[in-house]
Amino acid sequence: MAPFLGRVPHAIARVLVRHTFRYADFMNQDRTLSRRRWLGTTLAAGAALPLLPAASAEGDLRIAPFRYDVTPPVGHPLCGGWITPVKSVDDPLEAIGFVILGAGDPIVVCAVDWTGLLNEAHIQWRTALAEAAGTTPDRVAVQCVHQHDAPFVCLASEALVAEEKTGLTVVDTAFFAECLNRGRDAVREALPTAKPLTHVASAEATVDRIAGNRRVEIGPDGRVVRMRGSACRIPELIALPEGLIDPQLKTVAFYSGEEKIAACHYYACHPMSHYGQGAVSSDYVGLARKRIQAAEPGCTHLYFTGCGGNIGAGKYNDGSPEARIELTDRLHAAMVNAGKMLRPAPLKKVSWATHDLLPEVNPVFTEAGELAQVRNAANAASNRIRPAMRVSWIRRLETKIPIILSALHLDEVTLLHLPAESFVEYQLRAQSLAPDRFVATAAYGDGGTWYIPTKEAFPQGGYEVSVANSAPETDDAMSAGIRELLGQG
């Protein structure tokens, strides 16, 4: 074990091992992330690649894009099991990413067309990609895109609803394990094809008529009255202003000489036009990504949903099939416009930074209270599965397993990776904290905490606050972590 752990600071290695084992312990069942398996596979992966230099010099960097299918089979639960399960597939779901070599231990970034990966599921996904890349899980960022006609996975919750004989299913664990294996295979197949990474470029373009703040109707008492969701047909809500949003789509592209190898696109808005009928789809964001991918087949395109926790398309989307096409057209146009402004510059320095976030549980929730909701057979499926996810979060925090924030610094560009359904204020705050850097933010990483409102939003109430698993103080803790990460660029 010593040669492998010697590749990372001993404190980090101890934290990774301890947190992984604690999570498996509290699950109280056999999991693929067991102590023996985690050590064995990680050691094997570490031995698969030579030791890499701690700092990169110009010309040493390489990049290996990968992609694999994660489309659930017919009958599989969607959105965690409280909407219609899979009946058909409108368009397939993918996990798309890249491995950067030559900047210390390999760095992996991956976007997944799923609603979310919570707690152990997120840890397992990162660990599987780390195994294949020959790195450690703390150097892997996995961000979900958050479409709703897609899987929403919490393994501990699946175990809990099964234990309580609810008759509900959150995820088919065999399918989940199959996706982990597909990820391992995709990364291993990509590594021998890695190309020199020589240049990086960044640009942004204004998105026309997609995003609007969901929390726009505030009563005289300062509380949210009604929410303008992902789709809306209420004229008075549609007529209200967009509210606070980030109107920019950001693109960061990687080059090998003059060849564009990969392009990452970032936009902060819930990525749903319509859903809930059992038709799997990557929705308008995935369709826009696939359209630009078809136009540039030699470049791997990734899409990341930014801090869209309080942002939706309801001002401009009535939930019709026609609206999905219009949203796709508008997002694709922004991708194309940003692409036209890319100006590659030699890439001289790549670094990776992480920050552990350990929030407090929202004090309105208790394990006993949430278990009672799980056990109440009169509750709708959503009102049993959501509490099961909350129980899993509470138990996780008891074992002190943090969420990992991370940042990939590329000269004056930063790719920032945040958890769950973070409010747009965090994204705007990150940009203000580093005004001299191009900051592209991806949220929907580890989804254990569900929504992460700002502390000012809690007194306003509203749906997002009602399902926020963490306390208002999470705002200060996450903002401090963002500040620390950006300071290391």
N, C-alpha and C positions, 0 to 999 in steps of 0.2 A: 504493500500500500504506500510506503514512503515515497518511491520514485514518482508516482502519479500526483499525490497530494503536494509534493514539492513544487509542482508547476504553478500552484496558486498560493497566496498567503495562507499560512496555517489556520489563522482565525476564520477565514472564509470557508476553508475546507471543513473545519469542525462544525461551523454553523450549517452548512449544506447537509452534512451527514446527520447531525442531530435532528434538524427539522424534518428531514425525510423520514427518519425512523419514528419520530414522535407521531407523525401523521399516520403512518401505517399502524402504529400501536393503538391509537384512539379509534381507528376503524374497526378493530377487533375482528378482523377476518382476513383471509388470504387475499393479498393484492399483488399485482404485478410489480409494485414498488416496494417489495420486501427488502429487508436489510441485506440478505445474502445476494439477491438478484441485483440490487442497486449497485453494491460494491463490485460484484463480478462483472457486470456489463460495462460499468463505467471504467473500471480498470482495463478491460479489454479494448474499449474504444480509445482510451488514452494511449495504449500501446500501439495502436494502429497507425498513428502519425508520429513523425519525429518531433522533438521539442522545437517549438517555434520561438523566434526572438521576442524579447519583451517589448521592444519598440520597433516600429516599422521605418524603413528607409525607402526613399523613392525607388520604385522598380521591384520591390520585394512583395508587393501586395498581389493577391489573386482573388477572384470572385467566382463562385459556382452557384448559379441559380438552380432551383428545383421546383417541382410541382407534382401534386398527386391528388387523386380523386377522393372526396370524403362525402359522397352522396349517400344518404341513408336509404336502406331498402324499404320496399312497400311494407306498411304496417308499423314502421318505426315511429316513436313519439316525435313530435315537433314542438319547439318552444318549451321543452321541459315536461311535456305530457299533458298540457291543459288546453291545447287546440287540436283540431282534427289531425290524426296521424297521416303518414304518407299514403296517398292514393296513387299519385303519378308524379312525374318529374318534368317540369317545364324546361328547366335547364340545369345542368349538373353543378354541384358544389365542389370547390377546390381548396386545397391548402397550397399556398405559393410562397416561396421564400428564397433566400440566398445565404450562402456561407462565405464569410470573408476570412481569408488565410493570410498570414504574414504580419498580423498586428498582435503578437502574443498568441495565446490560445485562440483557436477558431471562434468566431462570432457568428451566431445564427439569428436571423430575423425572419419571421413567418407570419403571414396573414391567413386566417382560416374563415371560410364562408359558413360559420356557425353562429348561433345566437350568443353562446357564451361557454366558457370553460371555467368551472368554479373549483377552488380549493385543490383537492388532490388530483382532479382531472387535469388542471392546468400544470401542476407540478409534474405529473406523469408525461404530459405531452412535451414539455420542455426537456425532461430527462431523456426521452426517447430520441429526440433530435440531437441532444448533446452526445449521447452514446455513439450515434452514427458519425457525428462530425469530429469526435475525438476531443471534446471539450467538457466543460462543467455546466450544469444547468443554470448557474447564475450568469452565464454568457450567452443565454438564449432568450430572445423575446418572442412570445407568441401572443398575437393580438387577434381577437375575433372581429369580424366585420359587423355582426349583430343582426343579420337578416332574421326574420321570425319564422319563415317556413324552412326551418333548419333545426338541427339538434341543439339542445341547451343542457349541458352535462354537469351534474354533480354526483360523483360516485357514492359519496357518503349518504346523500339523500335517497339515491336508488336503494341502497342497503336498508335505510330506515323505513321507507314505505313498504319494502318487502317484509321486513321484520314485523311491522305493525299489521301485516295482512290487509293492506288497503285495497288491493286489486289494481293499483296504479303502477305505471312504469315511467321512469324518467329517461332511461337510456338502456339500450341493449348492450351489456358490457362486452359481449363477444364482438359486436361490431366496433365498439370503441377500441378494443385491443387490436382488431384488424387494422384500424386507421393508424394506430401507433406503429404497427409493423410496416405499413405502406410508407409512413414518414421515414422510418429508418432506411428502408430500401431506396427511397428517392434521394436521400442525402448521400448515401454511400455510392449510388450510381453517378451522382453529380460531381463528386470530388475529383475524380480523374479528368473531368472535362473543364476544370477551373481555368480561367483565362487571366492574364495579367490585368490588374486593376490600376489604371493610370490616371484617369480624370474623373471629376465629379462636376455636376451642374445642378443648379437650383433655379426655380422660377415659380411664379404664382399668377393666377388669373381669377378674375371675379366670376362667381357662379351666378347665373341669372335665374331668379325665381324658383328656388328650391327651399332654402332654410327659413324658418321662422321660430321665434322663441315660443315654447309651449305654455309658459306661465305668464300670459299677457293680460288676463282679466283679474285684477286685484280689487277686492272690495274696500269699503271705507275703513274697515278694521285692519287693513294691511294684509289680509289673508287671501290666498288664491281662491277664486270663486269657481271658475271653470278652466279646463285645459284644452288647448288647441293641439290635438294629437298629430299622429303621422298622416291621417286623413281627416278631413273635416268638411261638413256640409251645412254648418250653421252660419248664415250670412253675417251676423254681427261679430262673430269671432274671426271670420275670414277678413272682415273689413278692418280689424285692428292692425296696427303697424307690425312689421316684422319683429320688432323688439331687439334685444341684444343677441347678436350672432357674430360669427366670424365668416364674412362673405367670400373669403379667399380659398380657392383650391391650391394646394402647394404640391409641387412635383420636385423630386430629387432623383437624378439619374446617374448611373454608373457607366463608365466607358473603359474599353480596352483599345487604346489608340483612338481612332475615329469611330469605332464600332460601339453603338449603344447596347449594353448588355442587359441592364435592368433599369426599370423606372418605377418609383414609388409615388403614389398619389394619395393625398390626404385631404379630407373634407369633414367638417363637423356637422353632421345631421343624422338623425335616425334614418336608417337605410331601408325603410319600408314604404311601399306604395299601397299594396293590398296584400292580405295574407289570411290564413285560417281555414282554407278550403281543402287542405291536404295536397296541394300542388307545390312540390319543392322548387324553389327558385333562388338564385343569387340576387334577385330583385334589381332595381334600376341601377344600383351601384355596380353590381357584378356584370350586368348587361353592358354598361358603359365600358367597363374594364375589358370585357371580351371583344367589344367592337374595336377598341384601339389595339388590342392584342392581334386581332385578325389583320389590321392594317400594317402592323409592325411585327411580323412573326419572328424576327431574329432577336427581339428584345422581350424579356420577361417583365410583364406589367403586374404590379401589385397595387391593391387598393386598401387603405386603412381608414376606418372611421375615427375621426377625431373626438374631441370632448363634446359629444352630442347628447349628453344625458338630459338636458332641458331644451333640446332643439329637435324640431320635426318639420315635415314638409306640408303640414295641414293647411297652411295659408294658400298653397298652390296645388294641393292634391285633394281630389274628391274621392279617391279610392277606386276609381274606375280603371279598367284595362287600358283605356286610351291615355289616362294620366300617367301610367307607368311608362309608356312610350315617350311622352313629353318630358318626363323627368330624366329618362335615359338620354334623350337628345341633348338636354341642357347640361348635364354633367359631362357627357362626352365632349361637348363643345369646349368646356373649360379645360378638360384634359388636353385637347388639341391646341388650344390657345397657349396654355402653359408650355407645352412641348415646343412651340415655335420660338419661345423666348429662352430656351436653354442654351447656355454658353459654356461648354466644357472648359475647365481649368485643371492644370496638373494637380493631382492629389499627393500631398506631401506627408500628411500625418493622419493616422486613424487611432482612436482610443475608445475604450469602453468604460463606463462608470455605472455603479449600482448604488441603490439606497434602500435599506430595509424599512418598511412601513408596518407598524403594528398598532392598528387602531383599537379604540375601545368599542365595546358593543353599545349600540343605541340603547339607552336605559329604559326605553318603553318596552323592550322585548326581554323575556326570560325564557330559559330552556323549558321550564315546566309549562308556561303559558303556550309556547309554540307547539310542544308535544301534544297538548290538549287539542289544538287545532288539527294536527295530523290525525289524531285518533277519532275525530268527530266525523262519523260517516255521513252526516247530513250536509257537510260542507261540499262545495264544488271542488273539482279536482285542483284548480288553481289555488284554492284556499286550504289545501292540504299539502300540496307539493311546495309552495312558497315557504310555509312554516318549516317544512322538512329541510329546505335549503338554509333557513335561518338557524335551525338547530345545529346543522353542520358547521356553520360559521362560528357560532358560540363555542362549540367544542374545539374548533381549530384554534381560536384565540386562547382558550384555556391551556393549550399546549405550546403557546408562544411561537407559532409558525408565521413569519411575516409575509407580507406581499412584497415583491421586489420591483421597485421602480428602476428603470435603466435608461441609459442614453448612449447613442453611438455618435461620436464626434468625428467629423470629416472636415478638417481644416476649419473653416468658418461656418460650417453647416452642422446642425444637431438634429438627430432623429430621436425624439423623446417618447418613451413608452410608459403609459400610465394605466392604472387598473380600471376595470368596471365602467359603470355609466357615470363618468365624471362630468360635471357641469362645464359649460363652455368657458366660464370665468377662469378655470384653471389653465386652459389653452391660451387665452388672452394674457393671463398673468405671466405665463412662461415667456411669451414673446416680449413682454415689457421688461422682464428681468434680464433679458439678453438682447438689447436693441441692436447690437452690432453683429448678431449672429442670425442666420436663417434657421428658424426653429420650426420643424414639422412635427406635429404631435399626433400620436396614435393612442387612443384609449381602448377600452374593452380588452385589457389584458386579463389578469386573474380577476374573475368576476365574483368572488366570494362575498364582497361587501355590497353587491348590488349597486344602487345609486350612491353617488358621492356628491351631495349638494354642498354649496358653500354654507358657512355657519350662519350667514344672514338669511338664507332661505328657510332654515328650520322654523323660525317663528311664523313664516308665511304659510306653512302647511302645504297642502297639495299632494298629488299622487306620489311624486318622486320622494318627498320627505317621508310619506307614510310607509314606504318600503325600503328606506335606507337602513341597512343593517348596522351601520357604524354611527358613532356619536358625532355631534357637531364639531367637537375638537379635532376631528380628522382633517378638517380644513387647514388648521395651523400646521399639523404634522406633515401633510402632503405638500403644502406650499414650501415648507422648510426643505423637504426632500428635493423638490424641483429646483429650488435655489442652489442647493448643494451640487446637484448634477450639472446644472448649467455653468456653475463656477469652475468645473473641471474641464471645460471645453478648451 
